[in-house]
């Protein structure tokens, strides 16, 4: 539409297809964008979204004013796809990094909601995401402690901050370190969560952690700032766009599961990174009576079929 309609007034623009001003205006005056109830309370369970991990990395760099060290190259990060599951120009398929219809099992699925970004929220990538942000906050932009930077051979990690490609200016500023706990949390909440991290149990934890670090480090205020910032980037307020609906109720602890006296069983997760040829990883070997799966496998695979002699046999489970 060449004109933007905010529900009350029609605002004319250029009346040309693709008018960016009309598109931005329409987004800003949309019902959800203007709803104080949705934005402030998060009472609508369908409002908001989990943010892309790459977007969150960029938010930290921009909000906390990443500044490159003098005489060093522009910002370069290495293997973000392997660390957080997303990287520019590294989409594994034409469909992108996750599917728009993805929904995790549980309350979201039961409510008929989708959370595409959670498709790549696997344990290795969640750990890689937090390791990278924590390293950025502690060391600056380096590859130390699983950081995001490209390894430039800048020296060993015992002097990581001296060899970093750049730093988060807000975190390192003396003016930030001078803030008391409440003011520090307000500043980080404004910069990283749009002010959503304001009250509740999370804020109480941050205040307590700030005091604990000061006590443990003989008053090192910069260490306290870094510690609180690392906690803020782990909160739901930072990772999603909806304000947490805090409740005074404490979640009941899970019931202990008594031991059955059986030997330990471990679940091993193997990420094959796609492209796995199922019939070159698991091959029919010895079939039960009446089954000719081995013959079918050999006939179908032809010259690609694997001989049985070198195969490792998997016992019946």
C-alpha positions, 0 to 999 in steps of 0.5 A: 500500500502506498499509504500507511494506515495506523487505524485512525489516520491515513498518512500519505507517502510517495505512493510508489511501490516499495516505499521504505518510509511507508513500510517503517511507519506501518511497522512502528504503528502496528498494534503489537508495536504500540501495545503497552500491555504486550510489550510491558507485561508479556501477558499474551503468551503468543507475543514476542520471539526467541532471538537468533544467536547471531542477532544476539552477538551483534546486539552485544557488540553494538549495545556495549560499544565494541571498539577495535584496538588501535592499528588492528584489523576490522572485526573478524569472527571465526567459525560462528556456524560451528560455535553458535549455529549461524554465520553470514553466507554459511547457510547449510541449505536454501531454507536457511539455518532453521525452519519457520514452522519449528516448534519444540515439544512441550508448552509451546507446541501445546499452545500452537506456537512456533519458535524457529530459532530454537531448532539450532539451540542444541547443547553444543551451540548453546555452550558455544554461544555463552562461551563466546560472549563470556570470553568477549566480556572477560578478554575482549575479542580473542580466541581465548576461552572459546572466543569468537575471534580468528586466531591471529597468533597474538600470543598466549591467552595468559595475556589475552586482554593485552592481545585482543582485537578489540573491547566492549567500551561500556564494560571497560569504562571507569564510569560503568565500574563506578555505578552501584549494583542497582544503577549498573543493572539498570544500565545493562537492562536498558542496553541489552534488554530494552529495559525489560530486566527491571524487577523480580528474582533475577534482579535480586540474584544480580545484586547479590552476585555483584556484592559477592564478586566485590567481596571475593576480589577485594573490591574489584569493581571492573570484575563485578561489572564483567560478572554481572554482564555475563549473567545478564546475557544468560537471562530470558529477558536478553534472549527473547523479546517478551518480558518474563512474567515473574511469579512469587512461586518457587518451582517444585523440585523434581522427585528423586528417581530411585536407583534400579541397581542397573549399570550406568547408561550414558546417552551419547549425542553424535552430530554428523553435520548432515550428508550422512549416507545411512546405508554406509554407516549402518549396513544389514549384516545378518538377518532373521529367518524369512528376511532378505534385507541383505540381498535387497541391500546388495542389489540396490546399492550395487557397486556401492554396497559394502562387503560383510567381512570388514563390518563391525557387528552390532549385537542385538539390543 
